[in-house]
């Protein structure tokens, strides 16, 4: 296999020109006004697709996605640290033409298949006992270093650029999972709850202190939390675990930001989250992405069930782009009209564009989306 030209997440980044102002976006996603449909590409291509498209005659502008028309907000982030601060020095342990194995900053042993992935496979994790956690607990404790640098000026610059200003907080499931691994993280709910509670108490207190300091000086619009806690068969934690372990951390941080003007609490998770959506709504979440149809996340059904309690972005089946124009059209006609009418949704593919998606199909998809958006948008007026 020849070496890839675009082999990293940075290489796969896409260019979009914001065309929706901050207040319009926030009003749209909180159901205060619906002046027209929003449409974006969330993640862009998966590794290898740019090479496929180049062979199919893609222009440079198509390869960086600036050729395609979207209607979306500009985003900014407050550059502070609410999560891990510190860690191990990364060290390559083995590298050849097929893969690279290294120890990362968490202390995990990672393996990357070269030319076939941009995220490594975790071979082991650094925390197996409470003593292991105590040895690295200081990475998550509060210090003034978390607010180092000229973060306030940068945040204000982004607001002046009419960008939606976000701030992130560690995932209540995801961050302990990075340290424990998925199986140990799940089992720990029952067999070592003290460990999970201590992790989230430390992480939550630090996040709260950073968020409190930031929002004393700058108004933040969105709190982001990354979880990725589900697959096609469902989530890796149930309502009881969310209520006991995750919700208290969420509610404390979100309550603070909401009191100080934040409007969206946005959770990222792939997979089938249906069994726990209500639990996360009760914990404060009011926005989710990327809503994968292949994992039973039907945005039309979800809107009917949850109404204005839940905004979302994504929801268009990425896999249908590898099929016929007729199948693409059926997917778009089923999803776009009801979402345009309801608001509270930015239409987008539900994750990265898969390999094997013909360039002509993506061009057709963009044109068909706009045909339907303009038709349905005109009806709003």
C-alpha positions in Angstrom: 0.0 0.0 0.0 1.5 3.4 -0.9 1.9 5.9 1.9 -1.2 8.1 2.5 -0.9 11.8 1.8 -3.5 12.7 4.5 -2.6 10.4 7.4 -3.5 12.3 10.6 -6.6 14.0 12.1 -5.0 17.4 11.3 -4.6 16.3 7.7 -8.3 15.4 7.6 -9.5 18.8 8.9 -12.0 20.6 6.7 -12.6 24.2 5.9 -16.1 25.8 6.5 -17.0 29.4 6.3 -19.4 30.4 9.2 -22.6 32.0 7.9 -24.7 31.9 11.1 -24.2 34.4 13.9 -23.8 33.4 17.6 -27.2 34.6 18.8 -29.0 33.1 15.8 -27.4 29.7 16.4 -28.1 29.7 20.2 -31.7 30.8 19.6 -32.2 28.1 17.0 -30.8 25.4 19.2 -32.8 26.4 22.2 -36.1 26.7 20.1 -36.5 30.4 20.6 -36.6 31.1 16.9 -36.4 29.2 13.6 -35.4 31.5 10.8 -34.1 28.8 8.5 -32.4 25.4 8.4 -28.8 24.9 9.5 -26.5 22.4 7.8 -22.9 21.4 8.3 -20.3 18.7 8.1 -19.2 17.8 11.6 -16.1 15.7 11.1 -15.2 15.4 7.5 -13.6 12.3 5.7 -12.2 9.2 7.3 -8.6 8.3 6.6 -8.1 7.2 3.0 -11.1 9.0 1.5 -9.2 12.0 0.3 -6.9 9.7 -1.7 -9.9 8.0 -3.3 -11.4 11.4 -4.2 -8.2 12.7 -5.6 -8.1 9.7 -8.0 -11.7 10.5 -9.0 -10.7 14.0 -10.0 -11.5 16.1 -6.9 -10.3 19.7 -6.9 -8.1 21.0 -4.1 -11.2 22.9 -2.8 -13.2 19.7 -2.7 -10.4 17.9 -0.8 -10.4 20.6 1.9 -14.2 20.9 1.6 -14.2 24.6 1.0 -15.9 23.9 -2.3 -19.1 22.7 -0.5 -21.8 24.9 0.8 -22.9 24.7 4.4 -24.9 27.0 6.7 -23.4 26.9 10.1 -22.0 28.8 13.1 -18.5 29.7 13.9 -17.1 28.1 17.0 -14.5 29.1 19.6 -13.2 27.5 22.7 -11.9 29.0 26.0 -8.2 27.8 26.1 -8.1 26.5 29.7 -7.6 23.0 31.1 -10.4 21.3 33.0 -9.0 17.8 32.7 -5.7 16.0 32.9 -2.8 18.3 33.6 0.5 16.5 33.4 1.2 12.9 32.6 4.0 10.6 31.3 6.5 11.5 28.7 5.4 9.8 25.5 7.8 7.0 24.4 7.9 5.0 21.2 8.3 1.3 22.1 8.2 -0.3 18.6 7.8 1.0 15.1 7.8 -0.7 11.7 6.1 -0.4 8.3 2.9 -1.9 9.7 2.4 -0.3 13.1 3.7 1.9 15.9 3.5 1.0 19.6 4.1 3.7 22.2 3.3 4.7 25.7 1.1 7.8 25.7 0.8 10.6 28.2 -1.9 8.7 30.2 0.6 5.8 30.6 -1.3 3.6 28.3 0.4 1.3 25.8 -1.1 2.2 22.4 -0.8 0.5 19.0 -1.5 2.4 15.7 -1.9 0.5 12.4 -0.1 2.8 10.0 -2.0 4.0 7.1 -5.3 2.5 8.3 -6.3 4.5 11.3 -5.8 7.9 13.0 -6.7 6.6 16.5 -4.6 4.1 18.3 -5.8 0.8 19.9 -5.3 0.7 23.6 -3.4 -2.4 24.8 -3.3 -1.6 28.5 -4.3 1.1 31.0 -2.5 2.7 33.9 -5.1 2.4 36.7 -6.1 -1.0 38.1 -6.4 -0.2 41.8 -7.1 2.7 44.1 -3.4 3.0 44.8 -2.7 3.4 41.1 -5.2 6.2 41.0 -3.7 7.9 44.0 -0.3 7.9 42.2 -1.7 10.1 39.4 -4.6 11.8 41.2 -2.5 15.1 41.2 -2.9 15.3 37.4 -6.6 16.1 38.0 -6.4 18.4 41.0 -6.9 22.1 40.7 -4.0 24.5 40.3 -3.7 28.0 38.8 -1.7 26.5 35.9 -5.0 25.4 34.4 -5.8 29.1 33.7 -2.3 29.9 32.4 -1.8 32.1 29.4 -4.0 34.9 28.0 -7.2 32.8 27.8 -9.5 35.7 28.6 -8.3 37.9 25.7 -8.6 34.9 23.3 -12.1 34.2 24.5 -13.2 37.8 24.1 -11.6 37.9 20.6 -13.8 34.9 19.6 -16.9 36.5 21.0 -16.0 39.6 19.0 -15.8 37.4 15.9 -19.4 36.4 16.6 -18.4 32.8 17.4 -20.3 30.5 19.7 -18.0 30.2 22.8 -17.6 26.8 24.3 -15.7 25.2 27.1 -15.1 21.5 27.7 -15.2 19.4 30.8 -14.0 15.8 31.2 -16.5 13.1 30.5 -18.0 11.5 33.6 -17.7 8.1 31.8 -15.0 8.8 29.3 -12.2 10.2 31.4 -12.2 7.4 34.0 -12.4 5.0 31.0 -9.2 6.5 29.6 -7.4 5.4 32.8 -9.2 2.2 33.6 -10.3 0.8 30.2 -13.8 0.1 29.2 -14.3 -3.3 31.0 -12.7 -2.2 34.3 -14.6 1.1 34.1 -17.9 -0.7 33.8 -17.2 -3.4 36.4 -16.0 -0.7 38.8 -19.5 0.7 39.2 -20.3 -2.5 41.1 -17.0 -3.8 42.4 -15.1 -0.6 43.2 -17.6 2.3 43.4 -15.3 4.1 45.9 -12.7 4.4 43.1 -15.2 5.8 40.6 -16.6 8.2 43.1 -13.2 9.5 44.0 -12.2 10.0 40.4 -15.3 12.0 39.6 -15.2 14.0 42.8 -11.6 15.1 42.0 -12.3 15.7 38.3 -15.6 17.4 39.1 -14.2 19.8 41.7 -11.4 20.8 39.5 -13.7 21.4 36.5 -16.1 23.4 38.7 -13.3 25.7 40.0 -12.0 26.3 36.5 -15.5 27.0 35.1 -16.2 29.3 38.0 -13.1 31.4 37.4 -13.7 31.6 33.6 -17.4 32.5 33.9 -16.6 35.3 36.5 -14.8 37.0 33.6 -16.3 35.8 30.4 -19.8 34.6 29.4 -19.7 31.0 28.0 -22.4 29.7 25.6 -21.8 26.0 25.5 -20.5 23.3 27.9 -19.1 20.3 25.9 -18.5 16.9 27.3 -17.1 13.9 25.4 -18.4 10.5 26.4 -18.4 8.1 23.5 -20.0 5.5 25.7 -22.2 3.5 23.4 -22.2 1.1 20.5 -24.9 -0.5 18.3 -26.0 -2.7 21.2 -26.5 0.2 23.6 -24.7 2.3 26.3 -21.9 1.0 28.6 -23.7 2.5 31.7 -27.3 2.5 32.6 -29.7 4.9 34.3 -28.7 3.8 37.8 -25.0 4.3 37.1 -25.6 7.7 35.5 -27.8 8.8 38.4 -25.3 7.7 41.1 -21.9 8.6 39.5 -22.2 11.0 36.6 -25.3 13.2 37.2 -24.1 14.9 40.4 -20.9 16.0 38.6 -22.9 17.2 35.6 -25.5 19.0 37.6 -23.0 20.9 39.6 -21.0 22.2 36.7 -23.9 22.8 34.4 -25.9 24.6 37.2 -23.1 27.0 37.6 -22.7 27.8 33.9 -26.5 28.0 33.4 -26.8 30.6 36.1 -24.1 32.6 34.4 -25.8 32.6 31.0 -24.7 29.4 29.2 -27.4 27.9 27.0 -26.3 24.5 25.7 -24.9 21.5 27.5 -23.7 19.3 24.5 -22.7 15.7 24.9 -20.8 13.8 22.3 -21.5 10.0 22.0 -21.8 7.7 19.1 -23.9 4.5 19.3 -27.4 3.8 20.7 -28.0 6.2 23.6 -31.8 5.6 23.7 -31.9 3.7 27.0 -30.2 6.6 28.8 -31.2 9.8 27.0 -33.8 10.6 29.8 -31.1 10.1 32.4 -28.8 12.5 30.7 -31.6 15.0 30.3 -32.3 14.8 34.0 -28.5 15.4 34.6 -28.7 18.7 32.6 -27.8 17.7 29.0 -29.9 19.6 26.4 -28.0 18.8 23.2 -26.4 15.7 21.7 -24.4 14.6 18.7 -23.8 12.8 16.3 -27.0 10.7 16.4 -26.1 7.6 14.3 -29.0 6.1 12.4 -27.1 2.8 12.1 -27.3 2.6 16.0 -31.0 3.3 16.2 -30.7 7.1 16.7 -33.6 8.3 14.5 -33.7 12.1 14.9 -37.3 12.3 13.7 -38.4 9.8 16.3 -36.3 11.5 19.0 -37.8 14.8 18.2 -41.3 13.3 18.5 -40.4 11.7 21.9 -38.4 14.5 23.5 -39.7 17.7 21.8 -37.9 20.8 22.8 -36.0 19.2 25.7 -33.3 17.9 23.3 -31.4 19.7 20.5 -29.0 17.8 18.4 -26.8 17.9 15.3 -25.9 15.1 12.9 -28.5 12.4 12.2 -28.1 11.9 8.4 -26.9 8.4 7.6 -23.3 8.5 6.4 -23.6 5.0 5.0 -26.3 5.9 2.5 -23.7 8.0 0.6 -22.2 4.8 -0.7 -25.6 3.8 -2.3 -27.7 5.0 -5.1 -28.9 8.6 -5.6 -32.5 7.3 -5.0 -31.5 6.0 -1.6 -29.7 9.2 -0.7 -32.8 11.1 -1.7 -35.1 8.9 0.4 -32.9 9.4 3.5 -32.9 13.2 3.0 -36.6 13.5 2.3 -37.4 11.5 5.4 -35.2 13.5 7.8 -34.8 17.1 6.5 -38.4 18.4 6.3 -39.5 17.6 9.9 -36.2 19.0 11.2 -36.6 22.2 9.3 -40.0 22.7 10.7 -39.1 21.9 14.3 -35.7 23.8 14.6 -33.3 22.8 17.3 -31.2 20.8 14.9 -28.2 21.3 12.7 -28.5 18.7 9.9 -25.2 16.8 9.2 -23.8 13.4 8.5 -23.7 11.4 11.7 -19.9 11.0 11.7 -16.9 10.8 9.3 -17.6 10.2 5.7 -16.8 6.5 5.1 -14.3 5.1 2.6 -15.9 4.0 -0.6 -18.1 7.1 -0.8 -17.9 8.2 -4.5 -17.1 11.8 -4.9 -20.1 12.1 -7.3 -22.3 10.8 -4.6 -21.1 13.5 -2.1 -21.6 16.2 -4.7 -25.1 14.8 -5.3 -25.8 14.7 -1.6 -24.8 18.4 -1.1 -26.9 19.5 -4.0 -29.9 17.5 -2.9 -29.7 18.7 0.7 -29.8 22.3 -0.5 -32.7 21.6 -2.9 -34.7 20.2 0.0 -33.5 22.9 2.5 -34.5 25.7 0.2 -37.9 24.2 -0.6 -38.7 23.6 3.1 -37.1 26.8 4.3 -39.3 28.8 1.9 -42.3 27.2 3.5 -41.3 28.5 7.0 -41.8 32.1 5.8 
